[in-house]
Amino acid sequence: MKLWYSTTSPYVRKVRAVAAHHDLGGRIELLKVTSSFDAASPHNQNNPLGRIPVLQTDGGEWLLNSNVIAEYLDTLGQGRKLYPQDNGHWEVLNLHALAEGILENTVAMIAEKMLRPENEWWTARHAQIKARNESAIALLAERVQPYGTDLNIGTLYAACAVDFLLFRNNLTEAEAAISAAGLDGWAAEMNRAHACLAETKPYVST
């Protein structure tokens, strides 16, 4: 299998953490994308969406979305399944969706701030995203509380979301809300408890 990735994307981190949880690293060739906007980048050649992560299976099929990739890898692994099939299934998926929504809102704002001059920013939209994040972060803290440091796809992705917001705090301004909700301490505990999270934390590569 081949995985196109970056060292900063929370979507990529989710996939890599699932792979690490199931000890699938030896079966996956990691191919770093230096610029997702480069039309000549290999990940864009057969990937019409041009997004990462994208996984090419051993059979040559492209899996185009982090959610699909993560669940696919969870079916391959021999470790404890991250997608529960018991009565808690929908609660875990809803927690995952909450983390996903926070990231989808925030990544769009980050991209605009990084790629456009400040005088072209949609500042009213950014203020709305920040306000929504503050409410969503408080809800995320409430939703992760029953799980403690237990690992499932919802808590894994929630930790990815919190770490990413803090990693890009100069653009997200989410640190105060995360600290007030106690999620900074929770995410730190998750990273200490699970090697698959600790070894995939975001960083800027050189």
CORLIN-V396099 format. One line per field, one symbol per residue. phi: phi as a letter, one per 20 degrees, with the letter a starting at -180 (. if undefined). psi: psi as a letter, one per 30 degrees, with the letter a starting at -180 (. if undefined). burial: b if it has 16 or more other C-alpha atoms within 10 Angstrom, else e. A space follows every 10 residues. Layout:
BEGIN
phi->???
psi->???
burial->???
END
This chain:
BEGIN
phi->.ccebcedff ffggffffff gelegfdcee cfeebfeffe fgfefccffm dcfcddffen feddbfffff fffffefdff fedfdefegf fffffgffff fgffffffff gfffddfgfd feffffffff ffffffffff fffegfeldf dbfffgffff ffffgffdgf deldgfffff emffffffff fffcgfeged gfbeed
psi->lkjkllffkf eeeeeeeeee eghgeffkkk jkkejffjff keffegjffg lllkkjlfff kkkgkeeeee eeeffflflk kfjkgafgee eeeeeeeeee eeeeeeeeee eeeffklefg kieeeeeeee eeeeeeeeee eeffeffbgk klfeeeeeee eeeeeeehff ffhfeeeeee fgfeeeeeee eefjefeefg kkljl.
burial->bbbbbbbbbb bbbbbbbbbb bbebeeebeb ebbeebeeee eebbeebeeb bbbbbbeeee ebbbbbbebb bbbbeebeee bbbeeeeeee ebbebbebbb ebbebbbebb ebbeeeeeee eeeeebeebb eebbebbbeb bebbeeeebe bbbbbbbbbb bbbbbbbbee bbebbebbee bebbebbbeb beebebbeeb bbeeee
END
